[in-house]
């Protein structure tokens, strides 16, 4: 992955609709000088039948022509070995695996076999389910196919409570992926996460702030009349405005005043964390006494009512202190689950 600008940008319509549409958008994006790869869906796996599912095979020729005539790398989504074979015949060697495919180990295995030995660039989107092991499994299967050029795409996850976005970003999952695969560029797909063009810029900035290397954006010449996903697509003009507003922040600084102040503040954090750990150790001592008391009275380690009471009270206390509900809920869920497991294991020794 190399370019003369940052971030790395993949852009184009959600779905190819006609040869004229594809060329019009590709020319507009090429003229910006800000796009590394032009994207367009050819086969669109829709949730419900009867909706537009892409142009099919004929669209491959449009993309091949764009690549040849405009001298820009093109990419499309593949979901089956048949898709891979057809795309490669049209010299489309940048392919992405979508969220509805990466969720299925059977599909990923078939694709890895079809891709084995090819000189392709593979973009792997996160599975639609918030299960990091599925994403890791997809990555490992593609790596086993000896694919040398792999990039990852964070596009959010299905959630019961994704508001205000279409898909929940659950940022801790892509952060963990960055830790596990520091050599694989991770990009963000703000179009799918947002489901609404109004949120694309803020999600894009968040992604860059988390050291993601680039963006995949859906750009359409006439979003209101697009055949799919009208709300999340932006015009080429909006695309330029968003990209120019984004700030690529530095990871480090050599400013001595900054470094000294940062070290001082981090020292305060270290001290607080040390105190927190001592308090957690003291909490565990009390949990030990609770386990003994429950054992003596033939009571199991888990009381769901108590767990809900803890969550509700701690969220209320935390919000009063300016802390986020999600952070408090995650923290005390982890603490409570560990306490229950500890009590359960301890009772076996009595």
Secondary structure, DSSP 4 states (H G I P E B T S, - for coil): ---SSSSEEEEE-SB---HHHHHHHHHHHHHHT--SEEE-BSS---SSTTS----TTHHHHHHHHHHHHH--EEEEE--SHHHHHHHHHTT--EEEE-HHHHT-HHHHHHHHHHHTT---EEEEEPPSSS-HHHHHHHHHHHHHTT--EEEEEE--B--TT-TTSSSB--HHHHHHHHHH-TTS-EEE-HHHHHSSGGGHHHHHHHHHHTT--EEEEEB-TTGGG-SS-GGG-B-HHHHHHHHHH-----S----HHHHHHHHHHHHHHHHHHHHHHHHHHHHHHHHHHHHHHHHHTT--S--HHHHHHHHHHHHHHHHHTT--HHHHHHHHHHHHHHHHHHHHHHHTT-
